């Protein structure tokens, strides 16, 4: 009986996955234009089958497609394989990296997609691309439906056309992908709400608490305090619910409590801990605070050296204004959180650095950087350096390894360091070295006042030699500035 149940569940899972995948339209060069022309709005993913980022995006993309296909109005999600049947199409739209996402309207490209890359975020972003940026709430029922939404909403109440309404609609157009807007001039709605010529941000009922108001009225002058700034400042309140699709809303210094955040199955328990974080956030206004689900952010906890969050109490970690990482070692309590927040802001805590052990010997042709020696070996070495950020599982990185070793051997008598770092196991200054894929290579001049530069050239040995010859702070001993080998005098 148990085996049969497992079989049924497995079959159902496979069926659902297949159904979701079938909701994504497969396009090729031959049918791209004709099929897309049939859809008012479509999101197209240009991908390569071997691309790791594409593989991670595909299931999220499929789930979003299933949710959006029957929406009103519907949004189509499609994909193009740039290595097979869609080569010409990808060239036509200047696809140079994978995955690339673009929004099309009636078959014509409208804009680049710069939204979230998980299913809920994709759905929210694309819903905002269709219809008006702010819904006209014509009846009290419309207004009450907005007030019951499970996310913050911004509603404009206007007795007549005026400059404030103009500012509201203009802001709604700018923030339509991020915020739900509604407006009304209906007398019954104005009477029910108690507002006239006001703009109000309403927080969802599940986030109401005693530490802050459940709504905020915009009282600014658009000339000195824009409506956009008002919304950004108040959208998440004192303690935001930080999710994968809104990470960009939370700036450092930021302190996050990780625990079982679940407003569907356990709203009371979720708010029990959030209210304690709110108490501290009310007092420590110089920092930003948030709560995040510990299971959704396992990867982020790993970045703090935490394999998993044990027990029911929150695990707390944070970053200062410079992005340095800190962990609250004490058990969660309001007093401990308050002390941690103040010490973080005052610079009294020792930053956490994710790092492999520092190599006992680092005399090879390629130097090994880890979290604990990166500053010494790269940032403050006083030498030029070409630095590779790699992942052990990356095929392109493995292919580059012998070339990198040979390059290191060629540069052993030059004032240039050839360096590699496992970016999956170590920290580095991410504000200076932004890594979005593997391998990522940077040129770091010896002059610390100059910023590192991302290397985008070829990956043959001669390409690296030529680049270093041209960019080295001092001309190389063995090559001229054009990368030609210098003749050795007899």
C-alpha positions in Angstrom: 0.0 0.0 0.0 2.8 2.4 1.0 4.7 1.6 -2.3 1.5 2.3 -4.3 1.1 5.6 -2.5 4.7 6.6 -3.3 4.2 5.6 -6.9 1.0 7.7 -7.2 2.7 10.7 -5.6 5.8 10.4 -7.8 3.5 10.1 -10.9 1.6 13.2 -9.8 4.8 15.1 -9.3 6.1 14.1 -12.7 2.8 15.0 -14.3 2.7 18.5 -12.7 6.3 19.2 -13.7 5.6 18.2 -17.3 2.4 20.2 -17.3 4.3 23.3 -16.1 7.0 22.8 -18.7 4.3 22.6 -21.4 3.0 26.0 -20.4 6.3 27.5 -21.8 6.1 28.0 -25.5 9.1 26.6 -27.5 10.1 28.9 -30.3 12.5 28.5 -33.2 13.7 30.7 -36.0 10.9 29.5 -38.3 7.9 30.4 -36.0 9.3 33.1 -33.6 7.7 36.1 -35.2 4.4 34.5 -36.2 3.7 32.9 -32.7 4.8 36.0 -30.7 2.6 38.3 -32.8 -0.5 36.4 -31.5 0.3 37.5 -27.9 -0.2 41.0 -26.5 2.5 40.5 -23.9 5.2 37.8 -23.7 8.4 37.2 -21.8 11.0 35.3 -23.8 14.0 33.5 -22.3 17.0 33.1 -24.7 19.0 30.2 -23.3 21.7 27.5 -23.9 21.1 24.0 -22.7 24.5 23.7 -21.0 24.1 27.0 -19.1 23.9 26.4 -15.3 22.0 29.7 -14.7 19.5 28.6 -17.3 19.0 25.2 -15.7 18.2 26.9 -12.4 15.8 29.4 -14.0 13.8 26.9 -16.1 11.6 25.3 -13.4 10.9 28.7 -11.9 10.0 30.0 -15.4 7.7 27.0 -16.0 5.8 27.6 -12.7 5.4 31.3 -13.6 4.1 30.3 -17.1 1.4 28.2 -15.5 0.2 31.0 -13.3 0.2 33.7 -16.0 -1.3 31.9 -18.9 -4.9 32.2 -17.5 -4.4 35.6 -16.0 -6.6 38.5 -17.1 -5.1 39.7 -19.4 -2.8 36.7 -20.0 1.0 36.8 -20.3 2.8 34.2 -22.4 6.2 32.8 -21.4 8.4 31.4 -24.2 11.9 30.1 -24.6 14.4 30.0 -27.5 17.4 27.6 -27.7 20.3 29.7 -29.0 22.4 26.7 -29.8 20.0 24.9 -32.0 16.8 26.0 -33.7 17.0 29.6 -32.5 20.5 30.7 -33.5 19.4 33.4 -36.0 16.8 34.8 -33.7 19.3 35.1 -30.9 21.7 36.9 -33.2 18.9 39.2 -34.3 18.2 40.3 -30.8 21.9 40.6 -29.8 21.9 37.9 -27.2 25.4 37.6 -25.8 24.9 35.9 -22.5 22.6 33.3 -21.0 19.9 33.4 -19.9 18.8 36.7 -21.5 15.1 37.7 -21.0 13.2 40.2 -23.0 9.6 41.5 -22.9 7.7 41.5 -26.3 4.4 43.2 -27.1 2.6 42.0 -30.2 5.7 40.4 -31.5 7.9 43.5 -31.1 10.6 43.7 -28.5 9.6 46.2 -25.8 12.2 46.2 -23.1 14.8 44.1 -21.3 13.5 42.1 -18.4 15.3 43.2 -15.2 13.0 41.6 -12.7 13.3 38.7 -10.2 14.2 35.2 -11.4 12.0 33.1 -9.2 8.4 32.1 -10.0 6.5 34.5 -7.6 8.7 37.4 -8.5 8.3 36.7 -12.3 4.5 36.5 -11.9 4.3 39.8 -9.9 6.7 41.6 -12.3 4.9 40.5 -15.5 1.4 41.2 -14.1 2.5 44.8 -13.7 3.4 44.9 -17.4 -0.2 44.6 -18.5 -3.2 46.9 -18.0 -3.1 50.3 -16.3 -0.4 50.9 -13.7 -3.1 52.0 -11.2 -6.6 50.4 -11.0 -9.5 52.8 -10.9 -11.5 51.7 -7.8 -15.0 52.6 -8.9 -17.0 50.9 -6.1 -16.7 50.3 -2.4 -16.3 46.6 -3.2 -13.2 47.4 -5.3 -11.8 49.4 -2.5 -12.4 46.8 0.1 -10.9 44.1 -2.1 -7.7 46.2 -2.3 -7.7 46.6 1.5 -7.7 42.8 1.8 -4.6 42.3 -0.3 -1.8 40.3 1.2 0.8 43.0 0.3 1.2 46.7 0.8 -1.0 48.9 -1.5 -0.8 52.6 -2.3 -4.2 54.2 -2.9 -4.9 57.7 -4.1 -8.1 59.4 -3.1 -9.0 62.4 -5.3 -12.1 64.6 -5.3 -11.1 66.1 -8.7 -8.2 66.3 -11.1 -5.2 68.0 -9.6 -1.4 68.0 -9.5 -1.4 65.5 -6.7 -3.2 63.0 -8.9 -0.8 63.7 -11.7 2.1 63.0 -9.4 0.4 59.8 -8.2 -0.2 58.4 -11.7 3.3 59.3 -12.8 4.8 57.5 -9.8 2.6 54.4 -10.4 4.0 54.2 -14.0 7.5 54.2 -12.6 6.9 51.6 -9.8 4.3 49.4 -11.4 6.6 46.3 -11.3 7.1 46.7 -7.5 4.0 48.2 -6.0 0.2 47.7 -6.3 -1.5 51.0 -6.9 -5.2 52.0 -6.9 -7.0 55.3 -7.1 -10.6 56.5 -6.8 -12.7 59.6 -7.2 -16.0 57.8 -6.5 -18.0 59.5 -3.7 -18.9 56.3 -2.0 -15.3 55.2 -1.8 -14.1 58.6 -0.5 -16.8 58.5 2.1 -16.0 54.9 3.2 -12.3 55.6 3.4 -12.6 59.0 5.1 -10.0 60.5 2.7 -10.1 63.2 0.0 -7.1 64.4 -2.0 -4.8 62.1 0.0 -2.4 59.3 -0.9 -2.1 56.5 1.6 0.1 53.4 1.9 -1.8 50.6 3.6 0.1 47.7 5.1 -1.5 44.2 4.9 -3.4 43.0 8.0 -0.9 40.2 8.7 1.8 42.8 9.3 -0.1 45.0 11.7 1.6 45.6 15.0 1.7 47.9 18.0 5.1 49.4 17.1 4.1 51.3 13.9 0.9 52.5 12.2 -0.9 50.2 9.8 -1.1 53.0 7.2 1.0 56.0 6.4 -0.4 59.2 4.7 1.8 61.0 2.2 2.2 64.6 3.4 5.2 65.6 1.4 5.8 68.3 -1.2 6.7 66.6 -4.5 9.4 69.2 -5.0 11.3 68.3 -1.8 10.0 64.8 -0.9 8.8 62.8 -3.8 6.0 60.2 -3.6 8.5 57.6 -4.9 10.8 58.3 -2.0 7.9 58.1 0.5 6.9 54.7 -0.8 10.4 53.3 -0.8 10.9 54.6 2.8 7.7 53.2 4.2 6.9 50.1 2.0 8.3 47.4 4.3 7.9 49.2 7.6 10.3 48.9 10.5 10.9 45.2 9.9 10.4 43.9 6.4 9.6 40.4 5.3 12.6 39.8 3.1 12.0 37.3 0.3 13.9 36.2 -2.8 12.0 38.6 -5.0 12.5 41.8 -3.0 16.2 41.5 -1.9 17.0 44.7 -3.7 14.7 46.7 -1.3 16.9 46.1 1.7 20.1 48.1 2.1 23.0 47.9 4.5 23.5 48.2 7.4 21.0 45.3 7.6 20.2 42.9 10.4 18.2 39.8 9.5 16.4 37.3 11.8 16.2 33.9 10.1 13.5 31.5 11.3 10.4 29.6 10.2 8.6 32.6 8.5 5.3 31.3 7.2 2.3 33.6 7.0 0.1 30.9 5.4 0.5 28.0 8.0 1.7 29.9 11.0 1.0 33.6 11.0 0.8 33.9 14.8 4.1 32.2 15.3 5.7 34.2 12.6 4.6 37.5 14.1 5.6 36.3 17.6 9.3 36.6 16.6 8.9 39.5 14.2 7.3 41.6 17.0 10.4 41.1 19.1 12.6 42.3 16.2 10.3 45.2 15.8 10.9 46.2 19.4 14.6 46.6 18.7 14.1 48.2 15.3 11.9 50.9 17.0 14.9 51.8 19.2 17.8 51.3 16.7 16.7 53.4 13.8 20.2 53.7 12.2 20.0 50.1 10.9 17.5 48.3 8.7 15.9 45.2 10.0 14.1 42.2 8.3 13.0 38.7 8.9 13.6 35.8 6.4 12.6 32.2 6.1 15.5 30.0 7.2 14.7 27.3 4.6 14.4 29.8 1.7 17.7 31.4 2.7 19.8 28.3 3.5 22.4 29.5 0.9 22.7 32.8 2.7 23.1 31.2 6.1 25.8 29.1 4.5 27.6 32.4 3.6 27.8 33.1 7.4 29.2 29.6 8.0 25.9 28.3 9.3 24.9 24.9 7.8 21.3 25.2 9.1 19.3 27.1 11.7 18.7 24.8 14.7 15.7 25.1 17.0 12.7 27.4 16.9 14.4 30.6 17.9 15.7 33.0 15.2 19.3 33.0 14.1 20.6 36.5 13.6 23.2 37.8 11.2 23.9 41.2 9.6 26.1 43.4 7.5 27.4 46.8 8.2 27.4 49.7 5.8 30.6 48.4 4.1 29.1 44.9 3.6 31.2 43.2 6.3 29.3 40.1 7.8 28.5 39.5 11.4 26.8 36.7 13.4 25.0 37.0 16.7 26.5 34.2 18.7 24.2 34.7 21.7 20.8 33.0 21.9 18.0 35.1 20.5 16.4 37.5 22.9 15.3 41.2 22.7 18.2 42.3 24.9 20.8 40.2 23.0 19.5 41.5 19.7 19.6 45.1 20.9 23.2 44.7 22.1 24.2 43.0 18.8 22.7 45.8 16.7 24.4 48.6 18.7 27.8 46.8 18.6 27.5 46.2 14.9 26.8 49.9 14.2 29.6 51.0 16.6 32.2 48.7 14.9 32.8 46.6 18.0 32.3 43.2 16.4 34.7 41.0 14.6 33.6 40.4 11.0 33.0 36.9 9.9 35.1 35.8 6.9 34.2 32.7 5.0 37.5 31.1 4.1 39.4 28.0 3.3 42.6 27.5 5.2 45.5 29.8 4.2 47.9 27.7 2.1 51.0 26.8 4.1 53.1 27.4 0.9 52.0 29.8 -1.8 55.2 29.8 -4.0 53.7 28.1 -7.1 53.3 29.9 -10.5 49.6 30.5 -9.6 49.0 31.9 -6.1 45.9 30.7 -4.2 43.7 33.4 -2.6 41.3 32.5 0.2 39.0 34.7 2.3 41.6 35.2 5.0 44.5 36.3 2.7 42.7 38.1 -0.1 43.4 41.5 1.3 47.1 40.7 1.7 47.5 38.8 -1.6 45.3 41.0 -3.8 43.9 44.2 -2.5 46.9 45.5 -0.6 49.8 43.6 -2.3 51.3 46.6 -4.0 51.6 44.4 -7.2 49.6 44.0 -10.4 47.5 40.9 -10.4 45.2 39.0 -12.8 42.6 37.2 -10.6 40.4 34.3 -11.6 37.3 33.6 -9.5 36.2 30.0 -10.3 34.0 27.2 -9.1 35.3 23.6 -8.8 32.4 22.2 -10.8 32.6 24.7 -13.6 33.6 23.1 -17.0 34.9 26.3 -18.4 37.1 26.8 -15.3 38.5 23.3 -15.6 39.4 24.0 -19.3 41.1 27.2 -18.2 43.2 25.6 -15.5 46.2 24.4 -17.6 46.3 27.8 -19.5 46.2 29.6 -16.1 49.1 27.5 -14.8 51.1 28.2 -18.0 50.4 31.9 -17.7 51.6 31.9 -14.1 54.8 30.1 -15.2 55.4 32.8 -17.9 54.9 35.6 -15.4 57.1 34.2 -12.7 59.9 36.7 -13.4 57.5 39.6 -13.8 56.0 42.0 -11.3 52.6 40.5 -11.9 50.8 37.9 -9.8 48.5 35.3 -11.4 45.9 34.3 -8.8 43.0 32.0 -8.5 40.2 31.8 -5.9 37.4 29.3 -5.3 34.5 31.7 -5.1 32.2 29.0 -3.7 34.2 28.6 -0.5 35.6 32.0 0.2 34.6 35.7 0.8 36.1 38.6 -1.0 35.3 42.4 -1.4 32.2 41.9 -3.6 31.7 45.7 -4.1 35.1 45.8 -5.9 35.0 42.4 -7.6 31.4 41.6 -8.8 31.2 37.9 -9.8 28.0 36.8 -11.7 29.3 33.6 -13.4 32.4 31.4 -13.6 35.1 31.9 -14.4 35.2 35.7 -13.8 38.6 37.4 -14.2 39.7 40.8 -13.0 42.8 42.9 -13.6 43.9 44.6 -10.3 46.5 47.4 -10.8 49.2 47.7 -8.1 48.0 51.3 -7.5 45.3 50.9 -4.9 43.6 54.1 -5.9 42.7 52.5 -9.2 39.6 50.2 -9.4 39.9 46.6 -10.5 38.8 46.1 -14.1 36.8 43.1 -15.4 38.7 41.1 -18.1 36.5 40.3 -21.1 39.1 39.3 -23.6 40.0 35.9 -25.2 41.0 32.9 -23.1 44.0 31.7 -25.0 47.4 32.0 -23.5 48.5 34.7 -26.0 45.4 36.7 -25.2 46.3 36.9 -21.5 49.9 37.7 -22.3 49.0 40.5 -24.7 46.5 42.0 -22.1 49.0 42.0 -19.3 51.7 43.5 -21.5 49.4 46.4 -22.4 48.0 47.0 -18.9 51.0 46.3 -16.6 52.0 49.3 -14.4 55.6 48.8 -15.5 56.6 47.4 -18.9 57.3 43.7 -18.7 60.8 42.2 -18.9 59.9 39.7 -21.5 57.3 41.4 -23.7 56.8 44.9 -25.1 53.5 46.8 -24.7 52.0 45.1 -27.7 52.8 41.7 -26.4 55.7 40.9 -28.6 58.5 38.9 -27.1 61.6 41.0 -26.5 64.7 39.8 -28.1 67.4 38.6 -25.7 70.8 40.3 -26.4 73.7 37.9 -26.7 
